[in-house]
C-alpha cells in the first residue's frame, strides 16, 4: 500500500487538517456527479450545432465566462470567506445541471448557453474558494499533501462515476447523466455547511486579481525565455483542447459509439492521476532534452490521427497527448520558477494561467472553423504542422537558463 499511497499523494494524509478533508469530500461528491456524463459533453454540444465552428463556440462560452469572472471573484474574495464562495459555486452548479437537462428535454440551444456560462462562473468560484481555503488552512510543510489529497480524491471519484456512466449510457440519455450534477451538488453542501472558516485570505485574493490586472504591463518586462515559456504553455493548452474535445468528436464522427467515447476519456484521464509521481521524475531529468523529445512526439500523434483515423489510433494518440501535456506543463512551471525573479512570481504565474485559459477559449472556435473547411483530419494535420514548427524552434532556441535575479532564487531551484 505504501507505493500506492505515495502515487496518490496520500502518504502524508495524517497531516491534512479535518477542514481540508471536508473540502476534499465536497469536491469529490460533486465531481462524481460530473463523472457520469462529462465525457460526453463534446458529443452533446455537437448535437446542438450545425457545424464544428458552432460546437467550438458553445465549448468556449465556459472559458470566456471563467476569464471574465476570475478577477471579479478574486476581488470579492477579499471580503467574503471561502465558505461563502463554495456555497455560491454549488448553487451555480445546481442551475448548471438543470440547464443541461432542460436542453436535452427541449432541444433548445439557449439552455446549453446558460449551462456553459454558469459552469464557467461556478468553476471560478469553486477553484478560488478551495485554493484560498487550502493555502490558509494547510501548514507550511503539509500544503503539497493537502493539494494532492484534494486533487487525487476528486479525480478518482470522477473516474469511478465515468466507469458507471459507461454502463448507464446504454439506458439513459446524455442529459439525464448530466443532471446527476444536481443531486451530487446538493449532497456536496453537507461538508461545506459544517466547514469552519476564519478570516478571508486577502493575500490570495489580491494576488490573483493583481496578476490579471497587470497582465499586459507585466509582460512588457519579460525577457525572451519567459516569452518562449509562455508560447509553449499556449501550445499545451491547444493540445489539451484537441485531445479532450476534438478527438472524442472525431472518434464519434468516425463511428465510435457513446460507450467508446467514455472509454477514450477514461483512458486519457489516467495521466492526470499520476501527475504528482510524474513531477518527481521531471525534477530529476534534463528538462531541455525532455522538452525536445516530448514536443517532437506531438507531431507524430497528430499525424497518426490525420492519416489513420481509427478508434484505436485515436485512443492511443489521446493518451500520448495527455501524457505530454502533463509532463510539458510541469517542465514549463519549473522553467518559469527558475527564470523569473522572485518579485515577479505572482504576475508571471497569473499571466501564464491567463494565456492557457486564452488558448482554451480560442482553440475550439479556430479549430472548428478549420475542421469545417478541411475536415477533422485536415484540422489535425494543421495542428501537426504547428507542433513541428514549435519543436524546431525550441530545439534551436532553448528557454534561457539565465536567472535575471539569481540572488532571489534558492540554489535548489537551478535547472540541471
Secondary structure, 3 states (H helix, E strand, C coil): CHHHHHHCCCCCHHHCCHHHHHHHHHHHHHHHHHHCCHHHHHHHHHCCCCCHHHHHHHHHHHHHHHHHHHHHHHHHCCCCCHHHHHHHHHHHHHHHHHHHHHHHHHCCHHHHHHHHHHHHHHHHHHHHHHHHHHHHHCCCCCHHHHHHHHHHHHHHHHHHHHHHHHHHCCCCCHHHHHHHHHHHHHHHHHHHHCCCCCCCCHHHHHHHHHHHHCHHHHHCCCCHHHHHHHHHHHHHHHHHHHHHHHHHHHHHHCCCCHHHHHHHHHHHHHHHHCHHHHHHHHCCCCHHHHHHHHHHHHHHHHHHHHHCCCHHHHHHHHHHHHHHHHHHHHHHHHHHHHHCCHHHHHHHHHHHHHHHHHHHHHHHHHHHHHHHHHHHHHHHHHHHHHHHHHHHHHHHCCCCCCCCCHHHCCHHHCCC
